[in-house]
């Protein structure tokens, strides 16, 4: 007779809040979430970007954040480890984990939009590359260019005084 008990596995709904700086490398952010769930011996069942919005109050000097909704299958005793890992993470600001027992498998599958996450990650990466190229072409070395003076009176024949129009 063995004394081992199988860990009860449940389905959980996780709302991750990421900073705008972390969302700039969106592909890395999604991979980071996958790693954290994997460390908690969990598996992502569905994931999608929920929203990108202004926060009600600043969190770690961040005014905006990206919300990512994920449904995970994870042992019940590992949920605390996932929450602790998110608190330690420098890319994620917060996480809210609740039981998703009230949802059916079809409802969870309907929330799965991982392909859109991959597409957005690719689009953000392309934009970042294009932004770097534009920024590099705008860099100028040396003194700033001088702007032409706006409608300054022309010096007259004596030098400093403006030229007068001939009287008729």
C-alpha positions in Angstrom: 0.0 0.0 0.0 1.4 3.4 -1.0 0.8 6.6 0.9 1.1 8.8 -2.2 -1.9 10.8 -3.1 -2.5 12.3 -6.5 -2.5 16.1 -6.6 -6.0 17.4 -7.4 -5.8 19.1 -10.8 -8.2 22.0 -11.5 -9.0 24.4 -14.3 -8.2 28.0 -13.3 -8.9 31.4 -14.9 -5.9 33.6 -14.7 -5.8 37.3 -15.5 -2.3 38.6 -16.0 -1.5 42.3 -15.9 1.7 43.3 -17.8 3.4 46.6 -18.0 3.6 48.5 -21.3 7.4 48.1 -21.3 7.0 44.3 -21.1 4.2 44.4 -23.8 6.6 46.1 -26.2 8.3 42.6 -26.5 4.9 40.9 -26.7 6.3 37.5 -27.9 8.7 37.4 -25.0 5.9 38.3 -22.6 3.7 35.4 -23.8 6.7 33.0 -23.6 7.3 34.3 -20.0 3.7 33.5 -19.0 4.1 30.0 -20.6 7.3 29.4 -18.6 5.6 30.5 -15.3 2.7 28.2 -15.9 5.0 25.4 -16.8 7.0 26.0 -13.6 3.8 25.5 -11.7 3.3 22.1 -13.4 0.4 23.6 -15.3 -0.7 23.6 -18.9 -2.3 26.5 -20.8 -5.7 25.4 -22.2 -6.6 28.8 -23.7 -5.1 32.3 -23.8 -6.1 35.6 -25.3 -5.4 39.3 -25.0 -8.2 40.8 -23.0 -7.5 44.5 -23.1 -4.9 47.3 -23.2 -6.0 50.1 -21.0 -5.3 52.9 -18.5 -5.0 51.6 -14.9 -7.2 53.0 -12.2 -4.1 53.8 -10.2 -0.4 53.5 -10.8 1.3 50.2 -10.1 5.1 50.3 -10.0 4.9 53.8 -11.7 3.0 52.3 -14.6 -0.1 54.1 -15.8 -1.2 51.7 -18.6 -1.2 47.9 -18.7 -2.0 44.9 -20.9 -4.4 42.3 -19.6 -4.0 38.7 -20.8 -6.6 36.1 -19.9 -5.5 32.5 -19.7 -7.3 29.3 -18.7 -4.8 26.8 -17.2 -5.0 23.2 -16.0 -2.8 23.1 -12.9 -2.5 21.1 -9.6 -4.3 22.9 -6.8 -1.2 22.9 -4.6 0.8 24.7 -7.3 -1.4 27.8 -7.7 0.3 29.6 -4.8 3.6 29.0 -6.5 2.3 30.5 -9.7 1.2 33.6 -7.8 4.5 33.9 -6.0 6.4 33.6 -9.3 4.3 36.4 -10.8 5.0 38.7 -7.8 8.8 38.1 -8.3 8.5 38.7 -12.1 9.7 42.0 -13.4 7.5 41.8 -16.5 4.1 41.1 -14.8 2.5 43.5 -12.4 -0.3 41.4 -11.0 -2.2 38.1 -11.4 -5.7 37.1 -10.4 -6.3 33.4 -10.2 -9.9 32.0 -9.8 -11.5 28.6 -10.3 -13.0 28.1 -13.7 -15.1 25.1 -12.6 -18.3 27.0 -13.7 -17.2 27.0 -17.3 -17.6 24.1 -19.8 -14.8 22.9 -22.0 -16.5 24.5 -25.0 -16.7 27.9 -23.4 -13.0 27.7 -22.5 -12.1 26.6 -26.0 -14.1 29.5 -27.4 -11.8 31.9 -25.5 -8.7 30.5 -27.0 -7.1 33.0 -29.4 -3.4 32.1 -29.2 -3.0 32.6 -33.0 -4.0 36.2 -32.6 -1.4 36.5 -29.9 1.3 35.2 -32.2 0.1 37.5 -34.9 0.2 40.5 -32.6 3.7 39.5 -31.3 4.9 39.3 -34.9 3.4 42.7 -35.8 4.8 44.4 -32.7 8.3 43.0 -33.5 8.1 44.3 -37.1 7.0 47.7 -35.8 9.9 47.8 -33.4 12.4 47.0 -36.1 10.9 49.7 -38.4 11.0 52.2 -35.5 14.6 51.5 -34.8 15.5 52.0 -38.5 13.6 55.3 -38.6 15.2 56.5 -35.4 18.7 55.7 -36.7 18.1 57.8 -39.9 17.0 60.9 -37.9 20.3 61.0 -35.9 22.5 64.0 -36.9 26.0 64.7 -35.6 27.3 68.2 -35.1 25.7 71.5 -34.4 21.9 71.9 -35.0 20.9 73.4 -38.3 20.0 77.1 -38.1 16.6 78.1 -39.2 16.3 81.1 -41.5 15.2 84.3 -39.8 11.6 85.2 -40.3 11.0 88.4 -42.2 13.8 90.5 -40.7 14.2 94.0 -42.2 17.1 94.2 -44.7 19.9 96.6 -43.8 20.0 99.8 -45.8 23.0 101.3 -47.6 24.3 102.8 -44.3 24.4 99.3 -42.8 22.2 99.2 -39.7 19.2 101.2 -40.8 16.5 99.6 -43.0 16.2 100.8 -46.5 13.4 103.2 -47.1 11.1 103.2 -50.0 11.7 106.1 -52.4 9.2 108.9 -52.0 7.1 109.7 -55.0 
